[in-house]
Amino acid sequence: MIYHIVSEDYWKGFEGQPAYFSETFDAETFIHCSLEEQIAGVLERYYVGVTGLVLLHIDESKLTSTLLYEPAPHNGELFPHIYGGINREAVVEVTSLS
């Protein structure tokens, strides 16, 4: 299982769509994800004080896009990156973070 953090409002904009693309996808060409043990650190680094977030639980075995584990520039830790959209079938649960 891998995870993606997104604002609930942005996520809702993809209702009825076959795939989800993050706000930074066009610029970065991939969607940032995390392993379960990386979520707290990502929240601390990038989302302090941000409310209205949800966590997408993604079953990587159901993804139709390419998944690569790549090093983060700040510390070399490997993070999952999805090169393409996240197809709806791969999102098995959505939970609130706030």
Backbone bond lengths (Angstrom), bond angles and torsions (degrees), N, CA, C in turn:
res aa  C-N    CA-C-N  psi(-1)  N-CA   C-N-CA  omega(-1)  CA-C   N-CA-C  phi
1 M - - - 1.452 - - 1.527 108.31 -
2 I 1.333 115.76 135.22 1.452 121.78 172.15 1.528 107.72 -123.18
3 Y 1.346 116.36 168.04 1.454 120.58 -170.63 1.521 111.10 -137.27
4 H 1.329 115.06 149.84 1.465 121.15 177.19 1.525 108.36 -134.63
5 I 1.325 116.75 133.38 1.452 123.12 179.50 1.527 108.78 -97.88
6 V 1.322 115.98 132.60 1.463 120.55 -178.88 1.528 108.95 -152.60
7 S 1.336 116.42 154.43 1.464 118.26 175.22 1.525 108.40 -69.39
8 E 1.308 114.90 143.26 1.464 119.78 -179.18 1.529 111.00 -59.46
9 D 1.324 116.98 -39.61 1.465 120.24 -179.69 1.524 111.78 -63.13
10 Y 1.331 117.12 -43.11 1.466 119.83 -179.91 1.534 109.76 -65.75
11 W 1.324 116.82 -43.53 1.468 121.63 178.90 1.525 110.49 -58.72
12 K 1.327 117.24 -43.39 1.466 120.70 -178.99 1.521 112.20 -61.96
13 G 1.322 117.41 -24.55 1.455 121.35 177.81 1.516 113.68 -66.02
14 F 1.333 117.06 -12.06 1.458 121.52 -179.82 1.532 113.10 -103.38
15 E 1.342 116.60 8.47 1.471 119.21 176.69 1.519 109.14 -58.06
16 G 1.311 116.02 133.62 1.448 121.31 178.91 1.521 114.12 80.77
17 Q 1.320 117.58 -3.36 1.464 121.06 178.38 1.537 109.37 -90.69
18 P 1.329 117.65 149.47 1.461 119.73 -179.85 1.522 114.20 -71.14
19 A 1.350 116.62 -22.48 1.465 119.47 -178.26 1.518 110.09 -148.99
20 Y 1.318 115.09 156.39 1.464 123.88 178.22 1.527 108.38 -107.39
21 F 1.337 115.90 139.47 1.459 122.90 173.68 1.521 108.22 -127.97
22 S 1.321 117.61 132.20 1.458 121.69 -178.36 1.527 110.84 -68.46
23 E 1.324 115.28 163.70 1.464 121.20 179.41 1.523 112.37 -61.90
24 T 1.329 117.55 -27.40 1.469 121.20 -177.56 1.526 113.06 -98.50
25 F 1.327 117.50 6.15 1.467 120.36 -173.91 1.530 112.59 -60.06
26 D 1.311 118.25 -46.04 1.464 120.14 -177.21 1.526 111.77 -59.95
27 A 1.304 117.46 -38.48 1.465 121.46 -179.01 1.527 112.23 -78.18
28 E 1.331 117.22 -36.90 1.470 120.41 -172.96 1.529 114.20 -103.12
29 T 1.297 118.27 -17.89 1.475 125.95 179.50 1.530 114.11 67.94
30 F 1.313 117.89 12.60 1.461 121.34 174.20 1.516 108.89 -151.56
31 I 1.336 115.77 166.29 1.464 122.39 178.25 1.529 108.29 -108.96
32 H 1.323 115.87 124.62 1.466 121.74 178.33 1.519 110.36 -69.06
33 C 1.316 116.84 132.44 1.463 122.26 174.36 1.520 108.87 -133.93
34 S 1.316 115.59 175.31 1.458 122.02 -179.10 1.518 109.96 -140.97
35 L 1.322 114.73 156.91 1.457 121.03 165.95 1.527 106.35 -82.62
36 E 1.303 117.27 163.39 1.472 120.33 -177.18 1.524 112.07 -54.77
37 E 1.321 116.74 -43.01 1.464 120.21 -176.95 1.533 112.93 -73.04
38 Q 1.313 118.39 -8.04 1.466 121.93 179.31 1.535 113.00 -97.20
39 I 1.310 117.78 -12.97 1.467 121.43 -173.68 1.527 112.00 -59.01
40 A 1.324 118.29 -47.65 1.473 121.44 -177.23 1.527 110.76 -59.03
41 G 1.307 117.48 -43.39 1.459 121.05 179.85 1.520 112.55 -65.21
42 V 1.322 117.02 -39.72 1.471 121.33 178.04 1.524 109.57 -64.53
43 L 1.325 116.86 -43.63 1.463 120.30 178.13 1.529 110.78 -61.21
44 E 1.319 117.65 -41.64 1.468 122.03 -179.58 1.529 111.41 -67.65
45 R 1.328 118.13 -37.58 1.465 121.31 -177.30 1.528 113.50 -78.02
46 Y 1.328 117.67 -37.71 1.462 120.06 -168.22 1.531 116.20 -121.07
47 Y 1.322 118.56 -12.21 1.460 119.72 -171.39 1.525 114.57 -129.02
48 V 1.322 118.67 23.02 1.462 120.92 179.99 1.529 109.17 -60.88
49 G 1.318 115.83 126.06 1.455 121.92 178.01 1.515 115.39 79.87
50 V 1.330 117.40 -1.09 1.462 120.83 -179.72 1.526 109.07 -84.97
51 T 1.313 117.00 132.46 1.464 121.39 178.77 1.528 109.26 -114.23
52 G 1.319 115.39 170.66 1.460 120.60 177.07 1.514 113.91 75.17
53 L 1.337 116.46 28.58 1.459 120.80 -179.31 1.527 111.32 -95.54
54 V 1.325 115.35 148.54 1.461 121.40 171.49 1.526 109.12 -125.84
55 L 1.307 114.58 159.17 1.452 122.68 179.59 1.521 108.74 -114.22
56 L 1.324 116.20 118.66 1.461 120.52 175.13 1.516 108.59 -85.16
57 H 1.323 116.80 126.67 1.464 122.77 175.76 1.529 105.55 -95.62
58 I 1.317 116.12 117.19 1.462 121.14 -171.80 1.525 110.04 -115.75
59 D 1.317 115.50 122.23 1.462 121.31 174.99 1.519 107.00 -83.82
60 E 1.319 116.08 104.69 1.464 119.87 -174.20 1.527 113.23 -63.17
61 S 1.330 117.62 -21.35 1.469 119.60 178.08 1.532 111.68 -71.89
62 K 1.342 116.98 -15.06 1.466 121.04 -179.99 1.530 113.29 -100.77
63 L 1.328 116.48 -3.55 1.463 119.98 -179.45 1.523 111.11 -66.71
64 T 1.316 115.96 140.86 1.460 120.36 174.56 1.531 111.07 -101.10
65 S 1.333 117.91 -11.02 1.467 122.55 176.62 1.520 109.61 -96.17
66 T 1.314 115.61 164.45 1.465 122.19 -178.83 1.528 110.93 -73.05
67 L 1.320 116.17 132.77 1.460 123.49 177.19 1.526 108.23 -113.25
68 L 1.333 116.12 124.65 1.463 121.65 177.48 1.523 109.09 -127.59
69 Y 1.329 116.24 145.14 1.461 121.77 173.75 1.519 106.76 -100.19
70 E 1.342 115.15 119.50 1.454 120.02 -174.14 1.521 110.45 -130.83
71 P 1.352 116.63 151.45 1.466 120.01 -177.00 1.521 112.85 -73.80
72 A 1.326 114.84 140.45 1.469 121.15 174.48 1.521 108.19 -75.64
73 P 1.331 117.75 141.01 1.462 119.66 -177.39 1.530 114.06 -64.99
74 H 1.333 117.60 -28.31 1.463 119.68 -175.39 1.529 114.36 -78.52
75 N 1.338 117.44 -25.40 1.470 117.85 -177.88 1.534 114.53 -149.35
76 G 1.318 117.69 0.08 1.460 120.48 178.37 1.520 114.91 78.94
77 E 1.331 117.36 -0.79 1.466 120.45 178.28 1.531 109.33 -62.59
78 L 1.328 117.02 138.29 1.463 121.09 -178.24 1.525 111.20 -80.84
79 F 1.324 114.95 128.66 1.461 122.04 177.69 1.521 109.23 -123.22
80 P 1.350 116.89 145.96 1.461 120.10 175.93 1.526 111.12 -75.82
81 H 1.327 115.68 131.64 1.463 122.84 176.86 1.520 108.38 -124.64
82 I 1.320 116.50 133.24 1.465 121.62 -179.62 1.525 108.18 -104.57
83 Y 1.327 115.77 118.32 1.462 122.28 -179.39 1.522 108.91 -94.15
84 G 1.318 114.44 84.84 1.459 122.75 -176.75 1.512 108.07 137.70
85 G 1.308 115.81 -175.54 1.448 120.38 179.56 1.517 112.70 -76.52
86 I 1.319 114.90 160.44 1.461 120.78 173.60 1.528 106.61 -95.16
87 N 1.323 116.45 108.55 1.464 120.59 179.57 1.523 110.11 -66.16
88 R 1.309 116.08 144.41 1.473 122.67 -174.91 1.523 113.60 -53.71
89 E 1.315 116.93 -38.59 1.473 120.38 -177.42 1.522 112.01 -62.85
90 A 1.333 117.43 -25.24 1.464 120.88 -178.26 1.528 112.47 -78.38
91 V 1.340 117.43 -20.60 1.466 121.00 178.77 1.523 107.59 -86.08
92 V 1.322 115.24 104.49 1.465 119.89 -173.45 1.532 113.47 -95.48
93 E 1.333 116.20 -13.54 1.462 120.26 178.65 1.517 108.81 -162.85
94 V 1.324 116.30 149.13 1.468 122.55 173.92 1.520 106.80 -130.35
95 T 1.354 116.31 123.78 1.452 120.37 179.74 1.522 110.49 -123.27
96 S 1.325 116.18 151.29 1.456 121.97 179.43 1.529 110.48 -78.49
97 L 1.311 116.10 140.73 1.470 121.21 175.99 1.520 112.39 -105.48
98 S 1.326 116.91 -2.92 1.467 118.06 -177.80 1.501 111.64 -133.89
